[in-house]
Amino acid sequence: MSTYTVTRVRKELSADGTHRHLEGVITNTNTHWTRGQVVASINAGNTWRTSAGSHSATITAVHYCPRGTCLASPYIKTNPNSSQLDNLENLPEG
């Protein structure tokens, strides 16, 4: 199994126009992966992590965007922790 390191994200406007959510991620090798590709890779047993300075967090798959009525699926997230730097939604856009 492989480990992938995410350093940046791509966001898009939600279908209902109420917020911007993750469209995909960009790894430390400058490769773009869509949310669906990341989820398929996680389901295949690979590990995905964020990286921001000396901070990192594990990326997990969830069914839908966490914003209320948004049905973007599949979706990815990191668990909140003591450092906001490594949270997936807070990584720089690229």
N, C-alpha and C positions, 0 to 999 in steps of 0.2 A: 504494500500500500504506500501511497505517496502523501507528502505533506505540502500544502500550498500556502504561501504567505501573501496576504492581501495588504497592499499599501495605499490604495486609492479606490474610490467608488465612482460609478456613474449613476446619476439620478435622472428621472423623467417626471413629467407632470402626470398625476393620476388621471384616470379616465374621466372622473367627475370634476377635475380641475381644482380640487380643494387643497392639494398638497403635492409636494415632490417626494417620491419614494425611490428606492433602489431599483435600477434597471439591471445593474451588473457590477462586477468588481474588476479591478486591475491588479495583477500580481506583481511581485518584485522582479519578475522577468519581463514586465511590460506587456503581458498578455491579458486581453479582455475576455472575461467569461460572463455569460448571462446568468441571471438568478437560476434559471432552469438547469443550466449546465453545472452550476455549483451544487445544487440539490442532488442531481443525478450522481455526481462525483462523491458526495457525502454518503449517499445511499449505497454506493459501490464500496464503501469502506475507507475512503481517503479522508485525511484530516485537513481542515481549512482553519487558518488562524489569521488574525489581524496583526499588524506590526506598526507601532508608532513610538519611535525612540526605543526606550528599553521596556516598553509595555506591550503586552499581547493578550489576546482573548480568543477563545475558540468560537468558530462560527457554527451555528446549528440551523437546521431546516425547520420551518414552520409552515402551516397550511396557507395562511393569508397575511397580507400586510397588516401590521398592528394598528393601523389607523381606522378606528370605528367601522364604517361601512365600506371600506375599500376591499375589493375582492381580488386584488392582484395576487396571483398564485402561480407557482409556489413562491415562497418568500424565504429570506435568510435573516438571521439576527445574531447578535452576541448578547450574552447575559450581562446585565449591568454590574459593574464592579466599582472599586474605589477610584479608578482612573477613567476619566471620560475620554482620554486621548485615544485609547484603543477600541472604543465602542464603534462598531461598524458604521453607524449613521453619522459619526463625527469625523471619519477619515476625510482627508481632502478629496475634492472631486478632480478627476483627471480625464 
